[in-house]
């Protein structure tokens, strides 16, 4: 093996971590000079085997820094070895030298990495440094550290340097362009074949044209070549040897991690699925590839599932590593929408870990147990088992608090994510103040590590902020909710400036939440602009990854509602119809995941049809939504019963609009019965749902002349809402005003005008104050309340001969 630095070559077929920079390469910026000094200090330390993770996006300078470090150390007598495959790793470990630097490029997909580190640690006496280069640390570093307890003490104190994306270079007049020019089919095929089959490692023996003739490797060109000719893609990614399969999978995973910028994303994911099916039955290899970055493309997700399942089988007997891979499998199944199977995998991971802890070998399991509880808690939440989800989230938070006490910088992000998850679960359980506190702590933890921290931590801060905005909004603090969400949008925009492909999905989410917060502030025009920007981003993403289609449908539905509020009802109807079309298609292939969303879209479509006066179409849409939710609630009442209540109330309204008011009584009564079952299960959590269904039932009873029943229902609704308003007036005052209005109408119908006038005047006072604060949202309801008061006053002056009306 060549143990010295290779000579300079301008025609190197593949980027090398230890090659000199190309002629004319600009000087290293000041930030990288500081990072180089950090690397040099790390290498010169006297600790035993030391590891450094050097990460950053493409062209960020990782290779340059590694080369400069290698050159400096080589001049001081170090042996510098770059490891490209498992043979090179074995040879490096056999080499004896006073000091040695091992450089591993694409470390996130290096199959022999775990074995390399274990072997080096076993024979090292403080003479070895391992420099791991990758585009990002993400999941694979955590799995490496926690999946093998023997590596935990080695990696827990490892140095992590993340380089930022490079600034776009300004063009220099007269300087030749680095653009390799248009990709011809022949050139692309040769390049893709050379890279996929590993010609750079074994020599150009597989094709008539040597790789050097086609110029430096370009991953974008490889991705495009695979997309241009599906037959070619299938031909060069099937029938591979074990070594070729590993090499090709590493390359394709790297391309997916960088993010192909066009329709080639699907072709690369399909090629990756074919290649990973041919990986050797080696536990290290399969565990490595099961931890690859997560993408929503179906082929990529399903490939992760298959690889993780094979790794689980091969690791039978190694309970620690098998538990770690079960967590990976749960995550892959969750992202593929298979929640029930994902929950089984998470359960199995916890069973294995608990059994290990019971055997007295708890050392090194704390972080693995925390991750397994966090995974299962999220999956229980998806399955609607909210109380059980909270138990797991609390376990994860407690475990991460202990870990943060010892190593705050390492585990603060995990604790912040767990606090965020717990906040969402508490909110589902109606414990709004506790949810707000958990979400606020999550943001505070993210801020502690956000200054100059990796992009993943800034993204965590953005997610924490928009979740905190949701918690504020649930408590009626719409101003605080808006400010948090606006900061989340600004944080995501900053991330997008450095890497648009990776962070555009998060910017779209933040913009969608911003639209909701602006709508709550009574600023529908601004809300529509933010939501339209989110829709544009998500449409572009969905062109590359079908996994973004659900988000397109969600944004279309939101935009349809906003357009209706702005009076653009026809445009709103078009958006709602498109959302229903997308969700109907998704529900056909994955009903467990998408039927609830289809029902929600159908309800929104029904409301929009109703506003446009299309009573028949509105009834048909709501009737279909109710049918879907009846089936879902029968199977999983804890998750879907509240949705059924809302749909039944809407169905009663749609029936009344079609002149079938007597038929509306049954669904309105059923909604109240379902609401009472909800409150029986969870106490006060669903009292607002019960109050709303009682208010709607009161109006339905009044329409059919059952005034005594209407009064009883309205009085119960007003009593519930009175209690809720005392605790949270900003949230429940609008609903209390509506309940009092219905009570006034019911009392007037029964002939009790004095009591009716008192209820109507109280509703008018509430709505007048709300209209002063938010005229866009509450001006019309306030005017209707004033009209009702005048009507009741006139009826009382006439001795009860008048008729009260809304």
Residue pairs with C-beta under 8 A, 6 or more apart in sequence:
1 81
1 88
1 91
1 92
1 95
3 79
3 80
3 81
3 95
3 97
4 74
4 80
5 18
5 20
5 70
5 71
5 74
5 80
6 16
6 18
6 19
8 19
8 20
9 19
10 22
10 23
11 212
12 19
12 216
13 194
13 199
13 200
13 211
13 212
13 216
13 217
14 195
14 200
14 216
14 217
15 63
15 105
15 216
15 217
16 63
16 67
16 82
16 105
17 62
17 63
17 66
17 67
17 70
17 82
17 103
17 105
17 131
17 133
18 66
18 67
18 70
18 80
18 82
18 103
19 63
19 67
20 67
20 71
21 64
21 67
25 64
26 169
28 36
28 61
28 64
28 65
28 68
31 164
32 61
32 64
32 65
32 163
35 65
35 161
35 163
36 65
36 68
36 69
38 159
38 161
39 52
39 54
39 65
39 69
39 131
39 161
40 69
40 72
42 50
42 52
42 129
42 159
43 50
43 69
43 73
43 101
43 129
46 126
47 126
48 121
48 124
48 125
48 126
49 117
49 120
49 121
49 124
49 126
49 128
49 129
49 130
49 154
50 128
50 129
50 130
50 158
50 159
51 117
51 129
51 130
51 132
51 154
51 155
51 158
51 159
52 129
52 130
52 131
52 132
52 158
52 159
52 160
52 161
53 107
53 132
53 134
53 137
53 141
53 158
53 159
53 160
53 161
54 62
54 65
54 66
54 131
54 132
54 133
54 134
54 161
54 163
55 62
55 133
55 134
55 135
55 136
55 137
55 160
55 161
55 162
55 163
55 454
56 62
56 135
56 136
56 162
56 163
56 164
56 165
57 135
57 136
57 163
57 165
57 258
57 498
57 499
58 135
58 219
58 258
59 165
59 166
60 163
60 164
60 165
60 166
61 163
61 166
62 133
62 163
63 105
63 133
65 163
66 103
66 105
66 131
66 133
69 101
69 131
70 80
70 101
70 103
73 80
73 99
73 101
74 80
77 98
77 99
78 97
78 98
78 99
78 100
78 101
79 95
79 97
79 99
79 100
79 101
80 100
80 101
80 103
81 88
81 91
81 92
81 95
81 100
81 101
81 102
81 103
82 88
82 103
82 104
82 105
83 89
83 92
83 102
83 103
83 104
83 110
83 112
83 116
84 105
84 201
85 112
85 201
85 243
85 247
86 111
86 112
86 115
89 112
89 115
89 116
92 100
92 102
92 116
93 116
93 119
93 120
93 123
97 127
98 127
99 127
99 128
99 129
100 127
100 128
100 129
101 128
101 129
101 130
101 131
102 116
102 120
102 128
102 129
102 130
102 131
103 131
103 133
104 110
104 113
104 116
104 130
104 131
104 132
104 133
105 133
106 133
106 134
106 250
106 254
107 113
107 132
107 133
107 134
108 134
108 135
108 136
108 137
108 138
108 140
108 141
108 253
108 257
108 288
108 291
108 292
109 249
109 250
109 253
109 254
109 288
109 289
109 292
110 116
110 250
110 288
111 246
111 282
111 284
111 285
111 288
112 284
113 132
113 144
113 284
113 288
114 144
114 147
114 148
114 151
114 284
114 287
114 288
115 284
116 130
117 130
117 144
117 151
117 154
117 155
118 148
118 150
118 151
120 128
120 130
121 150
121 151
121 154
134 140
135 254
135 257
135 258
136 162
136 257
136 293
136 456
137 160
137 162
137 454
137 456
138 293
138 456
139 291
139 292
139 293
139 294
139 328
139 331
140 288
140 291
140 292
141 155
142 367
142 371
143 287
143 291
143 324
143 328
144 151
144 155
145 151
145 152
145 155
145 156
145 367
146 152
146 324
146 364
146 367
146 368
146 371
147 287
147 320
147 321
147 324
147 325
147 368
148 320
148 321
149 320
149 363
149 364
149 365
152 364
156 407
156 410
160 454
162 454
162 455
164 498
165 498
165 499
180 215
180 216
180 218
180 221
183 221
183 224
183 225
183 228
185 225
185 228
185 229
187 214
187 221
188 221
188 222
188 224
188 225
188 228
189 225
189 229
189 232
190 207
190 209
190 211
190 213
190 214
191 211
191 214
191 217
191 218
191 221
191 222
191 225
192 221
192 222
192 225
192 226
192 232
192 236
193 199
193 206
193 207
193 236
194 200
194 204
194 206
194 207
194 211
194 214
194 217
195 211
195 217
195 222
195 251
196 222
196 236
196 237
196 244
196 247
196 248
196 251
196 252
197 206
197 236
197 240
197 244
197 247
197 248
198 243
198 244
198 247
198 248
199 205
199 206
199 207
199 211
200 211
200 217
201 247
204 210
204 211
204 212
211 217
219 251
219 254
219 255
219 258
220 260
220 261
222 251
222 255
223 255
223 260
223 262
223 264
223 265
223 267
223 268
224 260
224 262
224 264
225 232
226 232
226 233
226 264
226 267
226 268
226 271
227 233
227 262
227 263
227 264
227 266
227 267
227 268
230 267
233 267
233 270
233 271
234 274
237 248
237 271
237 274
237 275
238 274
238 278
240 248
240 275
240 278
242 278
242 279
242 280
245 275
245 276
245 278
245 279
245 280
246 279
246 280
246 285
248 271
248 275
249 272
249 275
249 276
249 279
249 289
252 268
252 271
252 272
252 275
253 272
253 289
253 292
253 293
255 268
256 265
256 268
256 269
256 272
256 292
256 293
256 295
256 300
257 292
257 293
258 501
259 265
259 501
259 502
260 268
260 544
261 501
262 544
263 543
263 544
265 297
265 544
265 545
266 297
266 299
266 544
266 545
266 546
269 295
269 297
269 298
269 299
269 300
269 303
270 299
272 299
272 300
272 303
273 299
273 300
273 302
273 303
276 289
276 303
276 306
276 307
277 303
277 306
279 285
279 286
279 289
279 307
279 310
281 310
281 314
282 314
283 311
283 314
283 315
283 318
283 321
286 307
286 308
286 310
286 311
286 314
287 311
287 315
287 321
287 324
287 325
287 328
289 304
289 307
290 304
290 307
290 308
290 311
290 325
290 328
290 329
290 332
291 328
292 304
294 301
294 304
294 331
294 332
294 335
295 301
295 545
295 547
296 335
296 545
296 546
296 547
296 548
297 545
297 546
297 547
298 336
298 546
298 547
301 332
301 335
301 336
301 547
302 336
304 328
304 332
305 329
305 332
305 333
305 336
305 338
308 325
308 328
308 329
308 332
309 329
311 325
312 322
312 325
312 326
312 329
315 321
315 322
315 325
316 322
319 352
319 353
319 355
319 356
320 352
320 356
320 364
320 365
320 368
322 352
323 348
323 349
323 350
323 352
323 353
323 356
323 368
323 372
324 349
324 368
326 345
326 346
326 348
326 349
326 352
326 372
327 345
327 346
327 349
327 368
327 371
327 372
327 375
329 342
329 345
330 342
330 343
330 345
330 346
330 349
330 375
330 376
330 379
331 342
331 375
332 342
333 339
333 341
333 342
333 345
334 342
334 378
334 379
334 382
335 547
337 590
337 592
337 593
337 594
339 379
339 382
339 383
339 592
339 593
340 383
340 592
342 379
343 376
343 379
343 380
343 383
346 372
346 375
346 376
346 379
347 376
349 372
349 375
349 376
350 369
350 372
350 373
350 376
353 365
353 368
353 369
353 372
354 369
356 362
356 365
357 365
357 369
366 399
366 402
366 403
367 399
367 403
367 411
367 414
369 395
369 399
370 395
370 396
370 399
370 400
370 403
370 414
370 418
371 396
371 414
373 392
373 393
373 395
373 396
373 399
374 392
374 393
374 396
374 414
374 417
374 418
374 421
376 392
377 389
377 390
377 391
377 392
377 393
377 395
377 396
377 421
377 422
377 425
378 389
378 421
380 386
380 388
380 389
380 392
381 389
381 421
381 424
381 425
381 428
383 636
383 639
384 636
384 638
384 639
384 640
385 638
385 639
386 425
386 428
386 429
386 638
387 429
389 425
390 422
390 425
390 426
390 429
393 418
393 421
393 422
393 425
394 422
396 418
396 421
396 422
397 415
397 418
397 419
397 422
400 411
400 414
400 415
400 418
401 415
403 410
403 411
403 414
403 415
404 411
404 412
404 415
408 448
409 449
412 445
412 446
412 448
412 449
413 445
413 446
413 449
413 456
413 457
413 460
415 445
416 442
416 443
416 445
416 446
416 460
416 464
417 442
417 460
419 438
419 439
419 441
419 442
419 445
420 438
420 439
420 442
420 463
420 464
420 467
422 438
423 435
423 436
423 437
423 438
423 439
423 442
423 467
423 471
424 435
424 467
425 435
426 432
426 434
426 435
426 438
427 435
427 470
427 471
427 474
429 682
429 685
430 682
430 684
430 685
430 686
431 685
432 471
432 474
432 475
432 728
433 475
435 471
435 474
436 468
436 471
436 472
436 474
436 475
439 464
439 467
439 468
439 470
439 471
440 468
440 471
442 464
442 467
442 468
443 461
443 464
443 465
443 468
443 484
446 457
446 460
446 461
446 464
447 461
449 457
450 457
450 458
450 461
455 495
455 498
455 499
455 503
458 491
458 494
458 495
459 491
459 492
459 495
459 503
459 506
461 491
462 488
462 491
462 492
462 495
462 506
462 510
463 488
463 506
465 484
465 485
465 487
465 488
465 491
466 484
466 485
466 488
466 509
466 510
466 513
468 484
469 480
469 481
469 482
469 483
469 484
469 485
469 488
469 513
469 517
470 481
470 513
471 481
472 478
472 480
472 481
472 484
473 481
473 516
473 517
473 520
474 731
475 728
475 730
475 731
476 728
476 729
476 730
476 731
477 730
478 517
478 520
478 521
478 730
479 521
481 517
481 520
482 514
482 517
482 518
482 520
482 521
485 510
485 513
485 514
485 517
486 514
486 517
488 510
488 513
488 514
489 507
489 510
489 511
489 514
489 530
491 510
492 503
492 506
492 507
492 509
492 510
493 507
495 502
495 503
495 506
495 507
496 503
496 504
496 507
504 537
504 540
504 541
505 537
505 538
505 541
505 548
505 551
507 534
507 537
508 534
508 537
508 538
508 541
508 551
508 555
509 534
509 551
511 530
511 531
511 533
511 534
511 537
512 530
512 531
512 534
512 551
512 554
512 555
512 558
514 527
514 530
515 527
515 528
515 530
515 531
515 534
515 558
515 559
515 562
516 527
516 558
517 527
518 524
518 526
518 527
518 530
519 527
519 562
519 565
521 774
522 774
522 775
522 776
522 777
523 776
524 562
524 565
524 566
524 776
525 566
527 562
528 559
528 562
528 563
528 566
531 555
531 558
531 559
531 562
532 559
534 555
535 552
535 555
535 556
535 559
538 548
538 551
538 552
538 555
539 552
541 548
541 551
542 548
542 549
542 551
542 552
549 582
549 586
550 582
550 583
550 586
550 594
550 597
552 582
553 578
553 579
553 582
553 583
553 586
553 597
553 601
554 579
554 597
556 575
556 576
556 578
556 579
556 582
557 575
557 576
557 579
557 600
557 601
557 604
559 572
559 575
560 572
560 573
560 574
560 575
560 576
560 579
560 604
560 605
560 608
561 572
561 604
561 607
561 608
562 572
563 569
563 571
563 572
563 575
564 572
564 573
564 607
564 608
564 611
569 608
569 611
569 612
570 612
572 608
573 605
573 608
573 609
573 612
576 601
576 604
576 605
576 608
577 605
579 601
579 604
579 605
580 598
580 601
580 602
580 605
580 621
583 594
583 597
583 598
583 601
584 598
586 593
586 594
586 597
586 598
587 594
587 595
587 597
587 598
595 628
595 632
596 628
596 629
596 632
596 640
596 643
598 625
598 628
599 625
599 628
599 629
599 632
599 643
599 647
600 625
600 643
602 621
602 622
602 624
602 625
602 628
603 621
603 622
603 625
603 646
603 647
603 650
605 618
605 621
606 617
606 618
606 619
606 620
606 621
606 622
606 625
606 650
606 654
607 618
607 650
608 618
609 615
609 617
609 618
609 621
610 618
610 653
610 654
610 657
615 654
615 657
615 658
616 658
618 654
618 657
619 651
619 654
619 655
619 657
619 658
622 647
622 650
622 651
622 654
623 651
623 654
625 647
625 650
626 644
626 647
626 648
626 650
626 651
626 667
629 640
629 643
629 644
629 647
630 644
632 639
632 640
632 643
632 644
633 640
633 641
633 643
633 644
633 674
637 677
638 681
641 674
641 677
641 678
642 678
642 686
642 689
644 671
644 674
645 671
645 674
645 675
645 678
645 689
645 693
646 671
646 689
646 692
648 667
648 668
648 670
648 671
648 674
648 693
649 667
649 668
649 671
649 692
649 693
649 696
651 664
651 667
652 664
652 665
652 667
652 668
652 671
652 696
652 697
652 700
653 664
653 696
655 661
655 663
655 664
655 667
656 664
656 700
656 703
661 700
661 703
661 704
662 704
664 700
664 703
665 700
665 701
665 704
668 693
668 696
668 697
668 700
668 701
669 697
671 693
671 696
671 697
672 690
672 693
672 694
672 697
672 713
674 693
675 686
675 689
675 690
675 693
675 694
676 690
678 685
678 686
678 689
678 690
679 685
679 686
679 687
679 689
679 690
687 720
687 723
687 724
688 720
688 724
688 732
688 735
690 720
691 717
691 720
691 721
691 724
691 735
691 739
692 717
692 735
694 713
694 714
694 716
694 717
694 720
694 739
695 713
695 714
695 717
695 735
695 738
695 739
695 742
697 713
698 710
698 711
698 713
698 714
698 717
698 739
698 742
698 743
698 746
699 710
699 742
699 745
701 707
701 709
701 710
701 713
701 746
702 710
702 742
702 745
702 746
702 749
705 749
707 746
707 747
707 749
707 750
708 750
710 742
710 745
710 746
710 749
711 743
711 746
711 747
711 750
713 746
714 739
714 742
714 743
714 746
715 743
717 739
717 742
717 743
718 736
718 739
718 740
718 743
718 759
721 732
721 735
721 736
721 739
722 736
724 731
724 732
724 736
725 732
725 733
725 736
733 766
733 770
734 766
734 767
734 770
734 778
734 781
736 763
736 766
737 763
737 766
737 767
737 770
737 781
737 785
738 763
738 781
740 759
740 760
740 762
740 763
740 766
741 759
741 760
741 763
741 784
741 785
741 788
741 806
743 756
743 759
744 756
744 757
744 759
744 760
744 763
744 788
744 792
744 804
745 756
745 788
745 804
745 805
745 806
746 756
747 753
747 755
747 756
747 759
748 756
748 792
748 795
748 803
748 804
749 804
751 800
753 792
753 795
753 796
753 800
753 804
754 796
756 792
756 804
757 789
757 792
757 793
757 796
760 785
760 788
760 789
760 792
760 804
761 789
763 785
763 788
764 782
764 785
764 786
764 788
764 789
767 778
767 781
767 782
767 785
768 782
768 785
768 786
770 777
770 778
770 781
770 782
771 778
771 779
771 781
771 782
784 806
787 805
787 806
788 804
788 805
788 806
791 802
791 803
791 804
791 805
792 802
792 804
794 802
795 801
795 802
795 803
795 804
796 802
